[in-house]
Amino acid sequence: MKRRWLSKNLVVLTLVSLTQDAASDLLYPLLPLLLVGVIGAAPLALGIIEGCAEAAAGFTKLYAGRFSDKVGRKPFVVAGYTLAGLGKVFVVLATTWPLVFFGRVTDRIGKGMRSSPRDALINDSVDTKDLGKAFGFHRAGDNLGAVIGPALALIGLFLLNDDVRAVARWALIPAVLSGLLTFLVKDTFVKQPKKEVKAASTYKLPAGLKVRISTLVAIQLTNIPDALLLLQLHQIGFSAKGVVASYMLFSAVSALLAYPAGAFSDKLNPRIVYAIGLLFFSCGYITLGLTRNHILAVIAIVLYGVFPALTDGVGKAWIASMSPPEHRGRIQGVYQSSMNFAILGAGIWGGAAWTSNGIQWPLVIAGVGALIGSLVLVTIRPQHVRP
């Protein structure tokens, strides 16, 4: 029987992600200002914190996805969003960078705990031919939350006279709401027979899937954490409000394009859509690395905003379309955790090479790397197969 792609679960999970992203992205553009400006940490600390936070998410995604194939998706979704809210409490109360580190890692462990099971649950709820639309719709809700969060941060900065720490505390309200909404999720997971569970324990990823994941992970090594991009805006003279407004614009572009990109990838090979996204990444990074002009910097942020719309949901849908039902959580875990580990590498090398003025070579180098990655995806042309 044909299923509607816009299921109740997809709507609820999108609302959960929207409210959590409103909390995360209220806090995120303030993080460089809080860490470097208020607490006094170095840019390298910011790169290490964000890289390690993503690595923590990666470790958790790997195991959460695998275990959700055995016991169900919902427990991981509920626990993950709850833990993420707790991490935000530590960040907003932090007075030293190690406490920010602890909060961000806790937050990202929560993200890792929920992400693979949640995406497997989305996969469970729709037909394979509609995966691009489903993941695109979810990413659009995600990114809408990422518009609402910075908008609330802007309002807070105006009302509270640029008190970054006080505004950051507002993030706790949507975080709590997100955790409560998870209880409305319906787990569609069907427990496997013992024989199939035993077979699953020895399952190995097909060679074709390994090639796709490895290629995307190698490209991801160019993806310097966004917090450093926001720091670059601050270093070239953007005010706290300007940094937050730029981040809101970035998120708005991603929100507007995420669903069309997903729907388009259902009709066209997702490899092409992903490659186009990398071209926008390259243009945005190189421009932001070379310019100190505020108008060009805003244009660069807009160009970069196209990148996640054309890659985040599309990448998940691409991998999901090649995943057998009994291993959906595990494969999403392998893919997403590997991408997180790549961001750890990007955070470390990007933060270590960061400068306080002049041309920001880490952004230029990363932009050139993304351009090469796009050409690789277009050139290698791996066959797109479904299970």
C-alpha positions as CSV (number, residue, x, y, z in Angstrom):
1,M,0.0,0.0,0.0
2,K,1.3,3.4,-0.9
3,R,2.1,5.6,2.0
4,R,1.8,9.4,2.3
5,W,5.2,10.9,2.4
6,L,4.1,13.7,4.8
7,S,3.3,11.4,7.7
8,K,2.3,12.4,11.3
9,N,5.7,11.2,12.5
10,L,7.5,13.4,10.0
11,V,5.5,16.5,11.0
12,V,6.1,15.8,14.8
13,L,9.8,15.2,14.2
14,T,10.1,18.3,12.2
15,L,8.5,20.4,15.0
16,V,10.8,18.8,17.5
17,S,13.8,19.7,15.3
18,L,12.5,23.2,14.7
19,T,12.2,24.0,18.4
20,Q,15.6,22.4,19.2
21,D,17.3,24.3,16.4
22,A,15.6,27.5,17.6
23,A,17.4,26.9,20.9
24,S,20.7,25.8,19.3
25,D,20.8,28.6,16.8
26,L,19.8,31.3,19.3
27,L,22.9,30.2,21.2
28,Y,25.3,29.3,18.4
29,P,25.9,32.8,16.8
30,L,26.5,34.1,20.3
31,L,29.0,31.3,21.1
32,P,32.1,33.0,19.5
33,L,31.2,36.3,21.1
34,L,30.7,34.6,24.5
35,L,33.8,32.4,24.3
36,V,36.3,34.8,22.7
37,G,34.8,38.2,23.7
38,V,33.3,37.6,27.2
39,I,35.3,34.6,28.6
40,G,38.5,35.5,26.7
41,A,39.5,32.2,25.1
42,A,41.6,31.9,21.9
43,P,40.2,31.1,18.5
44,L,42.0,27.7,18.7
45,A,39.9,26.9,21.8
46,L,36.8,27.6,19.7
47,G,38.0,25.3,16.9
48,I,38.9,22.5,19.4
49,I,35.6,22.8,21.3
50,E,33.5,22.6,18.1
51,G,35.6,19.9,16.6
52,C,35.5,17.8,19.7
53,A,31.8,18.4,20.1
54,E,31.2,17.1,16.6
55,A,33.4,14.1,17.3
56,A,31.4,13.3,20.4
57,A,28.3,13.4,18.3
58,G,30.0,11.1,15.8
59,F,30.8,8.5,18.4
60,T,27.3,8.6,19.8
61,K,25.6,8.4,16.3
62,L,27.6,5.3,15.5
63,Y,26.3,3.3,18.4
64,A,22.8,4.9,18.7
65,G,22.0,4.1,15.1
66,R,23.1,0.5,15.6
67,F,21.2,-0.1,18.8
68,S,18.1,1.6,17.5
69,D,17.9,-1.2,14.9
70,K,17.6,-3.6,17.8
71,V,15.4,-1.9,20.4
72,G,13.6,0.9,18.6
73,R,14.0,4.6,17.7
74,K,11.9,6.6,20.1
75,P,14.0,6.0,23.4
76,F,17.0,7.5,21.6
77,V,15.0,10.4,20.2
78,V,13.6,11.3,23.7
79,A,16.9,10.9,25.5
80,G,18.9,12.7,22.8
81,Y,16.8,15.9,22.8
82,T,16.7,15.9,26.6
83,L,20.4,15.6,26.9
84,A,20.9,18.4,24.4
85,G,18.9,20.7,26.5
86,L,21.0,19.9,29.6
87,G,24.1,20.7,27.6
88,K,22.8,24.2,26.8
89,V,22.3,24.8,30.5
90,F,26.1,24.3,31.1
91,V,27.0,26.6,28.2
92,V,24.8,29.5,29.2
93,L,26.1,29.3,32.8
94,A,29.8,28.9,31.9
95,T,32.4,31.3,33.2
96,T,35.4,29.4,31.8
97,W,36.0,27.7,28.4
98,P,36.3,24.2,29.9
99,L,32.7,24.5,31.1
100,V,31.7,25.6,27.6
101,F,33.6,22.6,26.3
102,F,31.7,20.3,28.7
103,G,28.3,21.9,27.7
104,R,28.9,21.7,24.0
105,V,30.1,18.1,24.2
106,T,27.0,17.1,26.3
107,D,24.8,19.0,23.8
108,R,26.4,17.2,20.8
109,I,26.2,13.8,22.6
110,G,22.5,14.4,22.8
111,K,22.5,15.2,19.1
112,G,24.4,12.1,18.3
113,M,22.0,10.0,20.4
114,R,19.0,11.2,18.5
115,S,20.1,11.9,14.9
116,S,20.6,8.4,13.4
117,P,17.5,6.9,15.1
118,R,15.5,9.9,14.1
119,D,16.6,9.8,10.5
120,A,16.0,6.0,10.5
121,L,12.5,6.7,11.8
122,I,11.9,9.1,8.9
123,N,13.2,6.5,6.6
124,D,10.9,3.9,8.2
125,S,7.9,6.2,7.6
126,V,8.1,7.0,3.9
127,D,8.6,5.1,0.6
128,T,12.1,5.1,-0.9
129,K,11.1,7.2,-3.9
130,D,10.0,10.1,-1.5
131,L,13.1,10.1,0.7
132,G,14.4,13.3,-0.8
133,K,11.2,15.2,-0.2
134,A,10.9,13.8,3.4
135,F,14.4,14.7,4.4
136,G,14.1,18.0,2.6
137,F,11.0,18.8,4.5
138,H,12.6,17.9,7.8
139,R,15.7,20.0,6.9
140,A,13.5,22.9,6.0
141,G,11.9,22.8,9.5
142,D,15.3,22.4,11.0
143,N,16.5,25.5,9.2
144,L,13.3,27.5,10.0
145,G,14.2,26.9,13.6
146,A,17.6,28.2,12.8
147,V,16.0,31.4,11.5
148,I,13.7,31.8,14.6
149,G,16.6,31.3,17.0
150,P,18.8,34.1,15.7
151,A,15.7,36.4,15.4
152,L,15.0,35.8,19.1
153,A,18.7,36.5,19.8
154,L,18.5,39.8,17.9
155,I,15.4,40.9,19.8
156,G,17.2,40.0,23.1
157,L,20.4,42.0,22.1
158,F,18.2,45.0,21.4
159,L,16.2,44.7,24.6
160,L,19.1,43.8,26.9
161,N,21.7,46.2,25.5
162,D,24.0,43.5,23.9
163,D,24.2,41.4,27.1
164,V,25.3,38.2,25.3
165,R,25.2,36.0,28.4
166,A,21.6,37.1,29.4
167,V,20.3,36.6,25.9
168,A,22.0,33.1,25.7
169,R,19.8,32.0,28.6
170,W,16.7,32.4,26.4
171,A,17.8,29.3,24.5
172,L,16.6,27.1,27.4
173,I,12.9,27.8,26.6
174,P,12.6,26.3,23.1
175,A,15.0,23.5,24.3
176,V,12.5,22.4,27.0
177,L,9.6,22.6,24.5
178,S,11.5,20.4,22.0
179,G,12.1,17.7,24.7
180,L,8.4,17.7,25.6
181,L,7.4,17.3,21.9
182,T,9.4,14.1,21.6
183,F,6.8,12.2,23.6
184,L,4.4,12.6,20.7
185,V,6.6,10.6,18.4
186,K,5.2,7.2,17.5
187,D,7.9,4.4,17.1
188,T,7.1,2.4,14.0
189,F,10.1,0.1,14.6
190,V,9.3,-3.6,14.3
191,K,11.6,-5.8,16.4
192,Q,13.5,-8.3,14.3
193,P,13.5,-12.1,14.9
194,K,16.5,-13.4,16.8
195,K,17.9,-15.0,13.7
196,E,17.9,-11.7,11.8
197,V,19.4,-9.9,14.8
198,K,22.3,-12.4,14.8
199,A,22.7,-11.9,11.0
200,A,22.7,-8.1,11.5
201,S,25.6,-8.3,14.0
202,T,27.9,-9.6,11.2
203,Y,26.6,-7.2,8.5
204,K,29.2,-5.4,6.5
205,L,28.6,-2.3,4.4
206,P,28.6,-3.0,0.6
207,A,31.6,-1.7,-1.3
208,G,29.5,0.8,-3.2
209,L,28.1,2.3,-0.1
210,K,31.6,2.5,1.5
211,V,32.9,4.4,-1.6
212,R,30.1,7.0,-1.3
213,I,30.5,7.5,2.4
214,S,34.3,7.7,2.1
215,T,34.0,10.3,-0.7
216,L,31.6,12.5,1.2
217,V,33.7,12.2,4.4
218,A,36.9,13.2,2.6
219,I,35.1,16.3,1.2
220,Q,33.8,17.1,4.7
221,L,37.4,17.6,5.9
222,T,37.1,21.1,4.3
223,N,34.0,22.0,6.4
224,I,35.4,24.3,9.1
225,P,32.9,24.7,12.0
226,D,30.5,27.5,11.3
227,A,31.4,29.2,14.6
228,L,34.8,30.1,13.1
229,L,33.0,31.7,10.1
230,L,31.0,33.8,12.6
231,L,34.2,34.7,14.3
232,Q,35.5,36.0,11.0
233,L,32.5,38.3,10.7
234,H,33.2,39.7,14.1
235,Q,36.9,40.1,13.3
236,I,36.2,42.1,10.2
237,G,34.1,44.5,12.1
238,F,30.5,43.1,12.4
239,S,28.8,44.0,15.7
240,A,27.1,41.3,17.8
241,K,23.8,42.1,16.1
242,G,25.4,42.0,12.7
243,V,26.9,38.6,13.3
244,V,23.5,37.2,14.5
245,A,21.6,38.8,11.7
246,S,24.0,37.4,9.1
247,Y,23.6,33.9,10.7
248,M,19.8,34.3,10.5
249,L,20.1,35.2,6.8
250,F,22.3,32.1,6.2
251,S,19.6,29.9,7.9
252,A,16.8,31.6,6.0
253,V,18.4,30.7,2.7
254,S,18.9,27.1,3.8
255,A,15.3,26.9,5.0
256,L,13.9,28.2,1.7
257,L,15.9,25.8,-0.4
258,A,16.1,22.6,1.6
259,Y,12.7,21.1,0.5
260,P,13.1,22.0,-3.2
261,A,16.6,20.5,-3.2
262,G,15.3,17.3,-1.6
263,A,12.4,17.0,-4.0
264,F,14.8,17.7,-6.9
265,S,17.2,15.0,-5.8
266,D,14.3,12.5,-6.0
267,K,14.2,13.1,-9.7
268,L,17.8,13.7,-10.4
269,N,20.8,11.8,-9.1
270,P,21.6,13.2,-5.7
271,R,25.3,13.2,-6.5
272,I,24.7,16.1,-8.9
273,V,22.7,18.1,-6.3
274,Y,25.4,17.5,-3.7
275,A,28.1,18.6,-6.2
276,I,26.2,21.9,-6.9
277,G,26.0,22.5,-3.2
278,L,29.8,22.2,-2.9
279,L,30.2,24.9,-5.6
280,F,28.2,27.3,-3.4
281,F,30.3,26.3,-0.4
282,S,33.5,27.1,-2.3
283,C,32.3,30.5,-3.5
284,G,31.1,31.5,0.0
285,Y,34.3,30.3,1.8
286,I,36.8,31.9,-0.7
287,T,34.9,35.2,-0.7
288,L,34.7,35.4,3.1
289,G,38.3,34.5,3.4
290,L,39.5,37.2,1.1
291,T,37.3,40.2,1.8
292,R,36.9,42.7,4.6
293,N,34.0,44.4,2.8
294,H,30.8,43.9,4.8
295,I,28.6,43.7,1.7
296,L,30.7,41.1,0.1
297,A,30.8,39.2,3.4
298,V,27.0,39.1,3.6
299,I,26.9,37.9,-0.1
300,A,29.4,35.2,0.9
301,I,27.2,34.1,3.8
302,V,24.1,33.9,1.5
303,L,26.1,31.8,-1.0
304,Y,27.2,29.5,1.8
305,G,23.6,29.2,3.0
306,V,22.8,27.3,-0.2
307,F,25.4,24.6,0.7
308,P,23.6,22.9,3.6
309,A,20.2,23.1,1.7
310,L,21.7,21.1,-1.2
311,T,23.8,18.6,0.9
312,D,22.5,17.9,4.4
313,G,19.1,16.3,3.7
314,V,20.2,15.2,0.2
315,G,23.2,13.4,1.7
316,K,21.1,11.6,4.2
317,A,18.5,10.7,1.6
318,W,21.2,9.4,-0.8
319,I,22.6,7.1,1.8
320,A,19.1,6.1,3.1
321,S,18.1,5.2,-0.5
322,M,20.8,2.5,-0.5
323,S,20.1,1.2,3.0
324,P,18.3,-2.1,3.6
325,P,15.4,-1.7,6.1
326,E,17.0,-3.9,8.9
327,H,20.2,-1.8,8.9
328,R,18.9,1.8,8.4
329,G,19.9,3.0,11.8
330,R,23.3,1.5,11.6
331,I,24.1,2.9,8.2
332,Q,22.9,6.4,9.1
333,G,25.1,6.1,12.2
334,V,28.2,5.1,10.2
335,Y,27.6,7.9,7.6
336,Q,26.8,10.7,10.1
337,S,29.4,9.8,12.6
338,S,32.1,9.7,9.9
339,M,31.0,13.2,8.8
340,N,31.3,14.4,12.4
341,F,34.8,13.0,12.8
342,A,35.7,14.9,9.6
343,I,34.5,18.1,11.1
344,L,36.7,17.4,14.1
345,G,39.7,17.4,11.8
346,A,38.5,20.5,10.0
347,G,38.0,22.3,13.4
348,I,41.5,21.5,14.6
349,W,43.4,22.4,11.4
350,G,41.1,25.4,10.8
351,G,41.4,26.7,14.3
352,A,45.2,26.2,14.5
353,A,45.7,28.1,11.2
354,W,43.3,30.9,12.1
355,T,44.7,34.5,12.1
356,S,43.4,37.6,13.7
357,N,43.6,39.8,10.6
358,G,44.4,39.8,6.9
359,I,43.5,37.1,4.5
360,Q,41.9,34.1,6.3
361,W,43.8,31.3,4.5
362,P,42.0,28.4,6.2
363,L,38.7,29.6,4.5
364,V,40.4,30.0,1.1
365,I,42.0,26.6,1.4
366,A,38.8,24.9,2.5
367,G,36.9,26.6,-0.4
368,V,39.4,25.2,-2.9
369,G,39.1,21.8,-1.3
370,A,35.3,21.9,-1.7
371,L,35.7,22.9,-5.3
372,I,37.9,19.9,-5.9
373,G,35.4,17.7,-4.1
374,S,32.6,18.9,-6.4
375,L,34.7,18.1,-9.4
376,V,35.4,14.6,-8.0
377,L,31.7,13.9,-7.5
378,V,30.9,15.0,-11.1
379,T,33.9,13.1,-12.5
380,I,33.8,9.7,-10.7
381,R,30.1,9.3,-11.5
382,P,29.4,6.2,-9.3
383,Q,26.3,4.2,-10.3
384,H,23.3,5.2,-8.1
385,V,21.7,2.0,-6.9
386,R,18.9,1.2,-4.5
387,P,18.6,-1.9,-2.3
